[in-house]
Amino acid sequence: MHGLDQGRFGPTWDSGEGADRVGGRWNSKGVRAVYCSIDPSTAILEVGIHKGFRTLDTIPHVMTAAVITDATDVHAVDSGAVPNPNWLRPGIPSAGQQAFGDNLLRRHRFVAIPSAVSSHSWNLVFVASVAAGAYALKLQETFALDTRLHPPATP
C-alpha cells in the first residue's frame, strides 16, 4: 500500500488524524481511517485531485510504502456491492456512504475499494488500531513531483 502525505505528517502517516477530525469518503468524523492506494500512481492522482499538483510541487511530501502481512486480511469491495453507485464517483460523500465505510472498517482489517479518481484503480482504507500487527512500514522517501504536472502559466 502507498500513501502520500505532507512531509511534516510523514512520521504519523498511519494515525488517521485528518480523517478523524473531518471524516472522509469512507469514514465518518471520529473514525481514524487511513487512506492509501494499492499503487503509488493512484496515491499521486488522489492527492493531486484533492490538493492540486501545485501543492505537490511546492510543499514537501513523502511517499510511504507499507506491506500487509497476510493478503487475506484485505476485503475487496466489488463495485456491485456498493448500495449507491454514485459513491464511486467524484463528489461529496453522503452520511450513508460514510456509515457504509464505518461498518466495513469495523469488520475488516483492510478495505480495498475502487478509486473515484480512476475506477480501475484501488484505494485501501484501514484503521491502525484494528489492523495493528497486520502491516509494516517498508519505506518512506521524499516525493518529487514530475514538473510537467505543474507547468508555468502560458501567456
Secondary structure as UniProt FT lines:
FT   STRAND          2..6
FT   HELIX           7..12
FT   TURN            13..14
FT   HELIX           17..22
FT   TURN            25..26
FT   TURN            29..30
FT   STRAND          33..37
FT   HELIX           40..51
FT   HELIX           53..58
FT   STRAND          61..68
FT   HELIX           71..73
FT   STRAND          74..76
FT   HELIX           79..81
FT   HELIX           85..88
FT   HELIX           95..107
FT   STRAND          110..114
FT   TURN            119..120
FT   STRAND          122..127
FT   TURN            128..130
FT   TURN            132..133
FT   STRAND          135..143
FT   HELIX           147..149
//
